[in-house]
Amino acid sequence: QVQVVESGGGLVQPGGSLRLSCAASGSITSIHSMGWFRQLPGKQRELVARQTTDGSAFYEDSVRGRFTVSRDNAKHTVSLQMNSLKPEDTAVYYCNANRVVTISGDPLGNVWGQGTQVTVSS
């Protein structure tokens, strides 16, 4: 019923920029939080940034000041502008929609995108 699709990953050089985009589709009434997780090689998946419907944004310490999350509540989209990328940012990035409410009233705790690879390397 609800699908989350992300795009924008790729190979960039250190210091470069990349923009990830994500869209949730389906019979959606509201999404409390949309954001991005990433899974570094050999590591657990971690929260990178998220934004709630009221505009409050959270950033993981290592990306704060470099990454910017932007959300359009009406369109159910969210993007992640990544600047000053570092090799340590190399990971699979996942879009996440949390606390999704469908038109039928069904609450969905989390809906995940398929993941997009970001590789920062020279």
N, C-alpha and C positions, 0 to 999 in steps of 0.2 A: 504493500500500500504506500509506503514511504520509501523513497530512494534518495541516497546521498551520493553525488558524483563529484569528484575533484579532478583538477587538471593543473598543469603548469609546471610540473617538475621537469628536471633536466640537469644537464651538466653546466656548471658555471665555474669561473675562476675565483680564487680567493679575493675578497674585496668587492666582488660583483654583487649583482642584485637579481632577484627572482621574485615573481609574483604567483602565488597559488590561488586558485579560485575554486569555489565549491558552491553547489546548488542542491538544495533539498527540494524534492518534488513529490507530488501526491496530494491526497486530500488532507492538507495540513491546516489546522486552525491556528496553532501557535507553536513556537519553539522557544523554550526558556533560555537556552544557551547554545551558541554555535561557536565552534573553535577548532583548534588544531592540536593534534598529538603527533609525536614522532617516536620512532623506534630506531635508536642508534645501533650500529652493528654490535651484537653481543650484549645488548642492554635491554632493560625493560622499557615498555612504552611509557612515555612521559608527556605530561601536559605542556604544551608550548605557549599557547595563548587562547583565550576565549573571551567572548563578549555576550552579556546577557541582554535581554530585551530592553532594559532600562538604560543601556549604553555603558554600563560598567564593564571595564576590561581588566583582564588579568594577564600578566606576562611572567613566564619563568625567568628567573634571575639572569641567566646567561644570555637571554635574547632581548631583555628589556633595553630600550633605546636603539635597538637595531631593527627589530621587527615591529610591524604595525598590523593589528587586526582591524578589519572594517566589515561591518555587517549591515545589510539591508533587511530589516525585519519584514517588510511587505513582500519582498521578492524571495525571502528565505535563502539568501545567499550570504556568503562570507568569504573574505579574501585575506590573504596573509602576504603583506609586502615585506620581503626579506632583503635587507641591505647589509652591507659590510659582511658578507658571508665568510665564514671560516670553514676550514676542513672539518672541524668538530661539529658542524651543522649537518654533515652528511648523514642522511637517514631516510627512512621511508616515512613520509608525512601522511597522516590520516585526518580527514575532516570528520568532525563529530557534531551531531545534533543531539542535544540532551533535553529530556523532558518534552518530548514532542506530543502534542495533542492533535488527534486527527478530527476530521469533520464529524465522524461518527461518535466521537467522544472517547475513543480508545487512547489511553496514555502509553507512550513508548518511552522507556527510560533512556535508551541510547540507540542511535542509528549511526552506523559507521560507513564511511566511504571505503573504497577498495584500496586506497593507498597510492601515493605517487612518489617516485624515487627522486630525491634531491642529492646530487653529488657535487661537492665543492672540491675541486682539484685543479692543479695546474698541469 
